[in-house]
């Protein structure tokens, strides 16, 4: 009997794919878990390295602080590798930092940070060590740092005004350009700093540009924007009366090379906006000067834009006398850049600080020769207690001579060994009477004398022994050297107009008070000749005239009246 075949069970074949799938999932899960572990360890290692780096960076800061504040400052001993290195903890990480040399500047700092087995070493080269304290210097035309300025006009797009006495700014009409070239002035490593008082209030900005505003008068206009110029330019030699094309114009930067677009050669982002200080507009250029000094961007200067009205400033060519503040102090009206800074060790201050304000020395000289004479007599008045200027005819025509000895001013800068530079010179004479008051507008002009002359000692009587209307020098009895031109030989093109002590024209009823003349250019010429006889003009003093019949009596150097002891003719010279 045949047995019926048994049916095979299919359940095992059904489970096989499931088992395979579960095995695959388990393998993937295992691999993922292993990768996550690897990633976690990598992340942990990365985190450890980051924390070690942070510690190393903290160590660099600590080492820098240690050398900047070392006992003895520049003569101190820096922490080096080993027992004197700087060590510490930074959020559970550790650092060890030191300088590669025990002295000198600049130095290289090394710092190693460690955390949880991770280690990283950072190096910072060319770290300057600084002298204690901050210094200040004011850069102006006439100093040893060149200053260039001009303005551009949309109405005369090919005209240059680089020698004009004013700078004009008016949105879409006029735009000034200025550059203070201190590339070889401040030594390497100089650091611009803003200083604060102990109570946290601002004391001095790092760098301030100031311009004297001539129009509108009064308090300076605010809101004029300064932007960084983006290419080199030439100031040129043109004026408003005689424009040229040899420098920057509305279209070009030097008469040939075009601006990126007409009237636009500056970066779009403003670096400063003007604020008012009396009649001066000022701009905080701390960031700009810091960038220029550290070569973050080249120093092409600043371009002034955006003024709602026609605003005018005194340029580097201005002949305006110094501005007098209410407290009696005065400063030049030419463009100025005042910088506060720290010097690296072993660097010489370009603006010596001993007895000097703002990098310049100011000295007051009292005249060593003065006299006056009348037309057309040969009477000497060199010993008289007064000088006189009188614009009448014949014997009512008085002229005065004044000369100052300049030998007390050094011909070279003791700190830099560079030739001494004249920054400004102001001559002041005191009028104590006007006995022929005209009530007219009056101009008192000082001219450069071109011939040697003797002061003399006479009081108007006896044979002359010094300058008269006809005689310049006394040789011996009845032997004289005549003026080339009777009434004094002088350069008629060199005239400088006097003002009252506030810088204003003499009033119609002027009689008593100081008269002052900005004789900066004359002083520069005299001093250049003292430094090199081939340059400038020899110092023969000045001749002073008045254009009306007012008769001003002026204190002379021979005056012994206690009332006028401080009112003798003086020359105030600022130099560096």
Phi, psi and omega in degrees: 000132185275136180269138180290140181297147181277143177281132178282144179273132184266358186298323182299321178293330180289324182284336185301311178299325180295317180297317179298317180296318181293324178295320179296316179299318180296320179296317179297317180299320179297313180296317179298317181297321178293318178298318178299322177295317177298314179299318180298317178294321178296316179297318179297317178297318179297317178297321178296319179295319179299316181292326176293321178296315179301320179295320179296319178295321176297322179297321177299318179295318180295317180295319178298316178299320182295318182283329179289336183244021180295147177300128182090358179051245187295337178264010182282181179245124183278151175293129179241177182298135180116216187300331183267001181294157180271122180234156178177180180250145177224094182053057177075351173268161181239158176219155170224123186227150182194169173263150182282344175229155184273355181200176177093172179202134002281167180234169174249131179255142179232136179218132177245125177252143181225143174202124173051043178089344178275143182219141178213140180242129179245147179232136176234114183266165176055048175270116181278142173259134190252147173293154180289148175081162177254157179233164181223153180209136176250120181262129180215162174305136183101345176275183182277006175250120181298142176234129179240141176205157176193177172222157183248149181232126178291334181284337179229077194288349178248015184255142177247145182228039187293345179244016179284146182286355178233160170242133183244140174223132180197119187313126178067009179237302182227146178214123180273154174235137178221144175214128172257113184268100179246026185300328180248011185267300179280132182291160180305142178090353180301134185241122178284132183225142169265133184250154182229152176285164180303333180275005178092354179284150180298134177254305180214134174287158181295321180206131182228126171269132177230137178231135178278127183269121179265339179204134349297155180282168182094209181296140185294152178291138177257164173088006177281125188268139175252133178231154183284129175287143189253001177207161181293155182209166182240135183288327176081182187234011184279163173228170178298325180282333182217074182292154176234185176231026184262015179208197184299136175228181178299329184264327188231161180270343182213016184095347182228306184281130184283150167290164176310322170207155185306128178075009181222102176226037186224160176290148185291334186274125178295146175256342180193158177230138188290146170234164185261140172223099190056235180265014180254136170265135182232148179231134176279101181256026182304310182295320181295312181294322176301315179296320178295315183293326182266007177062027173294323173211153183290150179273097171256001179093193182237153181242123182265132182223170171066087170220128185290340181228166178291102183253135183235138178238154174290132180265184178293346181263003184297148175249013179296144178290165178304152179275132181257126178276165181304332181276003178096346177286158181215157179219160178295148179268003179283157180308141183222144172237113180261127185236131170258136188204165172244141180259140175291155179303144178072004177264141182271134180291122179291341176242092183305143186262345185289109178070020187234140176247128177063028177081005181232154175253136177243128179229148178248120180258138174261140184305142177255349176214130171203147177196175171215164178214161182244148174286136357235036188279160176252055176253132178267138182234030184293339180262006185283154184278002182219157167252165180212144169231130185212127186261023181280191181262151175053238185292349177269012179254101180250140176227149182243150175241135179221137177218143181242142176276121186260003188292345179282349179270122182296144181276347176228152177282120185296336183274324186250347185064011175277156178302139176300137180249131176278124179269313179202159177211128182234121176263135182230130175233143185255120176268127181249000181195152171220096189269005171226063183299126181259337185075013181259157170297136187228145179237124176250119189243139176252132181240151178285121178284139185248006184224143177299147178211157178253142180289314185078174183227006186279165179247026178099358179237159179077173180300136181291145174233023178196197187299139173225187178300324184256330185259139174261319184224146176259127179261302174198180185313125177059026179225112187227159168258124184280152167298143173299321175238121179305141184092009178102134180262120184212164179275108184292344180270357186262008188302136175238128184275134178279155178229173171285180188288350177265000180089008180263156175303149179299135181289162181297334180253022182300135178217313187237133177140173179285141167246135181228151181231133173278100184255030182304312182294319176301315181297319179299318180294315178299315185287324176299322179291325177294328179279326182207112186297349178277353185243161173060212181223146177294148182281105174247008180083197183230154172248136187243132181229160174236150186260008177233177178272015169297142180244095182272131175257127188239138179298130177259175181289340180277355184290126182250006179294123180305334180295334186242020183299331181258014187243020179285156182307134184222152176235116181260114186243131173248129184215167174208000000 
